[in-house]
């Protein structure tokens, strides 16, 4: 019997949106921890209408499906379903 894939992992993460300088990164933006300054998740939006540059430098809460990119195993990627500034 074939094994079913695990259900999507929907998470909510808080941090500051930063631009990435590495052209090899899976996304141009990353969510950075407020507590320790480390990268938490790369940010990906399947929608062309979501311009992540307008969120750059802001403290946000991101909700979406979290997964790993084979090339970047240490930092997961969130496919954004919802993004809002903290305090909204």
Buried (B, 14 or more C-beta within 10 A) or exposed (E): EEEEEEEEEEBEBBBBBBEBEEEEBBBBBBBBBEEEEEBBBBBBBEEEEEEBEEBEEEBBBBBBBBBEBEEBEEBBBBBBBEBEEEEE
